[in-house]
């Protein structure tokens, strides 16, 4: 098991208990099975980005709470690092680069995607705004009802608390995402 499983397990149990919820109630609110919550809390689950976002939204915490590496000192993440959370529904991966301070509630991600099924996201926490800079490839990004085609260097800001999409149009598409809760 890599270091991500234990990080998710500790954070999930901490946040669930902080919210005063049992595993069954959290599972109901997140729309996942109780077995999924139990597996994640034991460190044996392999969650998709959709599952972690649903649980984060049900607990009213940022997604980064589950994947943040809290070690102090310099942290290097190589471009070849593939330890991000993958989507179960599309060729999409989100790698947390840096979590903001709890009072700031902004997180920095590297997104990688391949052509195929678009990554459709349900609304995140109320007040969430997402900022995307496309690094490589081409992609359709933004509000589900009015997305934009981005090319390298393009920047887009949109409401993350409404349904939105990220669809790679070329192989090896990558973007930097800042997700903030205002």
C-alpha positions as a Markdown table, in Angstrom:
| # | Residue | x | y | z |
|---|---|---|---|---|
| 1 | Unk | 0.0 | 0.0 | 0.0 |
| 2 | Unk | 1.4 | 3.4 | -0.9 |
| 3 | Unk | 1.5 | 6.4 | 1.5 |
| 4 | Unk | -1.8 | 7.7 | 0.1 |
| 5 | Unk | -4.0 | 5.0 | 1.6 |
| 6 | Unk | -3.0 | 5.6 | 5.2 |
| 7 | Unk | -3.2 | 9.4 | 4.7 |
| 8 | Unk | -6.8 | 9.0 | 3.4 |
| 9 | Unk | -7.7 | 6.6 | 6.3 |
| 10 | Unk | -6.4 | 8.9 | 9.1 |
| 11 | Unk | -8.0 | 12.0 | 7.6 |
| 12 | Unk | -11.3 | 10.4 | 6.8 |
| 13 | Unk | -11.7 | 9.0 | 10.3 |
| 14 | Unk | -10.7 | 12.4 | 11.8 |
| 15 | Unk | -13.1 | 14.4 | 9.7 |
| 16 | Unk | -16.0 | 11.9 | 10.1 |
| 17 | Unk | -15.6 | 12.0 | 13.9 |
| 18 | Unk | -15.2 | 15.8 | 13.9 |
| 19 | Unk | -18.5 | 16.0 | 12.1 |
| 20 | Unk | -20.1 | 13.6 | 14.6 |
| 21 | Unk | -21.2 | 11.1 | 12.0 |
| 22 | Unk | -21.2 | 7.4 | 12.0 |
| 23 | Unk | -19.9 | 5.5 | 8.9 |
| 24 | Unk | -23.5 | 4.7 | 7.8 |
| 25 | Unk | -24.7 | 8.3 | 7.9 |
| 26 | Unk | -21.6 | 9.5 | 6.1 |
| 27 | Unk | -22.1 | 6.9 | 3.4 |
| 28 | Unk | -25.7 | 7.9 | 3.0 |
| 29 | Unk | -24.9 | 11.6 | 2.7 |
| 30 | Unk | -22.1 | 10.9 | 0.2 |
| 31 | Unk | -24.0 | 8.4 | -1.9 |
| 32 | Unk | -21.5 | 5.7 | -1.4 |
| 33 | Unk | -21.7 | 2.3 | 0.4 |
| 34 | Unk | -20.9 | 1.9 | 4.1 |
| 35 | Unk | -18.3 | -0.8 | 3.0 |
| 36 | Unk | -16.5 | 1.9 | 0.9 |
| 37 | Unk | -16.3 | 4.2 | 3.9 |
| 38 | Unk | -15.1 | 1.3 | 6.1 |
| 39 | Unk | -12.4 | 0.2 | 3.5 |
| 40 | Unk | -11.1 | 3.8 | 3.2 |
| 41 | Unk | -10.9 | 4.2 | 7.0 |
| 42 | Unk | -9.0 | 0.9 | 7.2 |
| 43 | Unk | -6.5 | 2.1 | 4.5 |
| 44 | Unk | -7.5 | -0.8 | 2.2 |
| 45 | Unk | -9.7 | 1.1 | -0.3 |
| 46 | Unk | -8.6 | 2.5 | -3.6 |
| 47 | Unk | -11.0 | 5.5 | -4.1 |
| 48 | Unk | -11.7 | 7.3 | -7.3 |
| 49 | Unk | -11.7 | 11.1 | -7.5 |
| 50 | Unk | -15.5 | 11.0 | -7.6 |
| 51 | Unk | -15.7 | 9.0 | -4.3 |
| 52 | Unk | -13.4 | 11.3 | -2.5 |
| 53 | Unk | -15.1 | 14.5 | -3.8 |
| 54 | Unk | -18.5 | 13.1 | -2.7 |
| 55 | Unk | -17.2 | 12.3 | 0.8 |
| 56 | Unk | -15.5 | 15.7 | 1.1 |
| 57 | Unk | -18.7 | 17.5 | 0.0 |
| 58 | Unk | -20.7 | 15.4 | 2.5 |
| 59 | Unk | -18.3 | 16.4 | 5.3 |
| 60 | Unk | -18.1 | 20.0 | 4.1 |
| 61 | Unk | -14.3 | 19.8 | 3.8 |
| 62 | Unk | -11.9 | 20.5 | 0.9 |
| 63 | Unk | -10.8 | 17.4 | -1.2 |
| 64 | Unk | -7.2 | 18.1 | -0.2 |
| 65 | Unk | -7.9 | 17.2 | 3.4 |
| 66 | Unk | -7.7 | 13.5 | 2.3 |
| 67 | Unk | -4.6 | 13.6 | 0.2 |
| 68 | Unk | -2.5 | 16.3 | 1.7 |
| 69 | Unk | 1.1 | 15.4 | 2.7 |
| 70 | Unk | 1.7 | 17.3 | 5.9 |
| 71 | Unk | 5.5 | 16.7 | 6.1 |
| 72 | Unk | 7.5 | 19.9 | 6.8 |
| 73 | Unk | 10.4 | 21.1 | 4.7 |
| 74 | Unk | 11.0 | 21.1 | 1.0 |
| 75 | Unk | 8.7 | 18.9 | -1.0 |
| 76 | Unk | 9.6 | 17.9 | -4.6 |
| 77 | Unk | 7.0 | 16.3 | -6.9 |
| 78 | Unk | 8.5 | 15.1 | -10.2 |
| 79 | Unk | 6.6 | 15.5 | -13.4 |
| 80 | Unk | 6.7 | 11.7 | -13.7 |
| 81 | Unk | 4.9 | 11.2 | -10.4 |
| 82 | Unk | 1.7 | 9.3 | -11.0 |
| 83 | Unk | 0.4 | 9.1 | -7.5 |
| 84 | Unk | -2.7 | 11.3 | -8.1 |
| 85 | Unk | -6.3 | 10.2 | -7.6 |
| 86 | Unk | -7.8 | 8.7 | -10.8 |
| 87 | Unk | -11.3 | 9.1 | -12.0 |
| 88 | Unk | -13.4 | 6.0 | -12.2 |
| 89 | Unk | -15.4 | 7.4 | -15.1 |
| 90 | Unk | -12.8 | 9.1 | -17.4 |
| 91 | Unk | -9.1 | 9.1 | -18.3 |
| 92 | Unk | -8.4 | 11.8 | -15.7 |
| 93 | Unk | -6.1 | 12.2 | -12.7 |
| 94 | Unk | -5.8 | 14.9 | -10.0 |
| 95 | Unk | -2.5 | 15.2 | -8.2 |
| 96 | Unk | -2.5 | 17.6 | -5.2 |
| 97 | Unk | 0.6 | 19.7 | -5.4 |
| 98 | Unk | -0.1 | 22.0 | -2.4 |
| 99 | Unk | -2.9 | 22.4 | 0.1 |
| 100 | Unk | -3.7 | 25.9 | 1.3 |
| 101 | Unk | -3.9 | 26.7 | 5.0 |
| 102 | Unk | -7.3 | 25.8 | 6.5 |
| 103 | Unk | -8.3 | 29.5 | 6.8 |
| 104 | Unk | -7.2 | 30.1 | 3.1 |
| 105 | Unk | -9.0 | 27.1 | 1.7 |
| 106 | Unk | -7.2 | 27.1 | -1.6 |
| 107 | Unk | -5.5 | 24.1 | -3.1 |
| 108 | Unk | -3.1 | 23.6 | -6.1 |
| 109 | Unk | -3.5 | 20.5 | -8.4 |
| 110 | Unk | -1.9 | 19.1 | -11.5 |
| 111 | Unk | -4.5 | 17.6 | -13.7 |
| 112 | Unk | -3.7 | 15.0 | -16.4 |
| 113 | Unk | -6.2 | 13.7 | -18.9 |
| 114 | Unk | -6.4 | 11.8 | -22.1 |
| 115 | Unk | -9.1 | 11.9 | -24.8 |
| 116 | Unk | -12.2 | 9.8 | -24.0 |
| 117 | Unk | -15.0 | 10.2 | -21.6 |
| 118 | Unk | -15.1 | 13.8 | -20.1 |
| 119 | Unk | -14.6 | 14.3 | -16.4 |
| 120 | Unk | -18.0 | 15.7 | -15.3 |
| 121 | Unk | -17.8 | 17.1 | -11.7 |
| 122 | Unk | -20.7 | 17.6 | -9.4 |
| 123 | Unk | -20.9 | 20.9 | -7.5 |
| 124 | Unk | -18.2 | 21.2 | -4.8 |
| 125 | Unk | -18.6 | 23.2 | -1.5 |
| 126 | Unk | -20.7 | 26.4 | -1.8 |
| 127 | Unk | -18.4 | 29.3 | -2.7 |
| 128 | Unk | -15.9 | 27.1 | -4.6 |
| 129 | Unk | -14.2 | 28.9 | -7.5 |
| 130 | Unk | -11.8 | 27.0 | -9.8 |
| 131 | Unk | -8.9 | 28.5 | -11.8 |
| 132 | Unk | -7.4 | 26.5 | -14.6 |
| 133 | Unk | -4.3 | 27.2 | -16.7 |
| 134 | Unk | -3.8 | 24.7 | -19.6 |
| 135 | Unk | -0.2 | 23.6 | -19.8 |
| 136 | Unk | -0.2 | 21.0 | -22.7 |
| 137 | Unk | -2.8 | 19.7 | -25.2 |
| 138 | Unk | -6.2 | 21.0 | -25.7 |
| 139 | Unk | -9.3 | 20.7 | -23.5 |
| 140 | Unk | -12.9 | 21.6 | -23.1 |
| 141 | Unk | -13.2 | 23.1 | -19.6 |
| 142 | Unk | -15.7 | 25.0 | -17.4 |
| 143 | Unk | -19.3 | 25.1 | -16.6 |
| 144 | Unk | -21.2 | 22.1 | -17.9 |
| 145 | Unk | -23.7 | 24.3 | -19.7 |
| 146 | Unk | -21.1 | 26.7 | -21.2 |
| 147 | Unk | -17.5 | 25.2 | -21.4 |
| 148 | Unk | -14.6 | 26.7 | -23.2 |
| 149 | Unk | -11.9 | 25.2 | -25.4 |
| 150 | Unk | -8.5 | 25.9 | -23.9 |
| 151 | Unk | -5.1 | 25.7 | -25.6 |
| 152 | Unk | -1.7 | 25.9 | -23.8 |
| 153 | Unk | -1.3 | 29.1 | -21.7 |
| 154 | Unk | -5.1 | 29.8 | -21.6 |
| 155 | Unk | -6.6 | 30.7 | -18.2 |
| 156 | Unk | -10.2 | 30.1 | -17.2 |
| 157 | Unk | -12.0 | 30.9 | -13.9 |
| 158 | Unk | -15.5 | 29.4 | -13.2 |
| 159 | Unk | -17.8 | 28.4 | -10.4 |
| 160 | Unk | -16.8 | 25.1 | -8.9 |
| 161 | Unk | -20.0 | 24.9 | -6.9 |
| 162 | Unk | -22.0 | 24.2 | -10.1 |
| 163 | Unk | -21.6 | 21.2 | -12.4 |
| 164 | Unk | -18.5 | 21.5 | -14.5 |
| 165 | Unk | -16.4 | 19.5 | -17.0 |
| 166 | Unk | -12.8 | 18.8 | -18.1 |
| 167 | Unk | -12.4 | 17.0 | -21.4 |
| 168 | Unk | -9.0 | 16.3 | -23.0 |
| 169 | Unk | -9.1 | 16.7 | -26.8 |
| 170 | Unk | -5.4 | 15.7 | -27.3 |
| 171 | Unk | -3.2 | 13.0 | -25.7 |
| 172 | Unk | -1.1 | 14.1 | -22.7 |
| 173 | Unk | -3.3 | 17.1 | -21.8 |
| 174 | Unk | -2.2 | 18.7 | -18.6 |
| 175 | Unk | -3.5 | 21.7 | -16.6 |
| 176 | Unk | -2.8 | 23.4 | -13.3 |
| 177 | Unk | -5.9 | 23.9 | -11.2 |
| 178 | Unk | -6.3 | 26.2 | -8.2 |
| 179 | Unk | -9.5 | 25.4 | -6.2 |
| 180 | Unk | -10.5 | 28.0 | -3.7 |
| 181 | Unk | -13.5 | 28.3 | -1.4 |
| 182 | Unk | -14.5 | 31.9 | -0.8 |
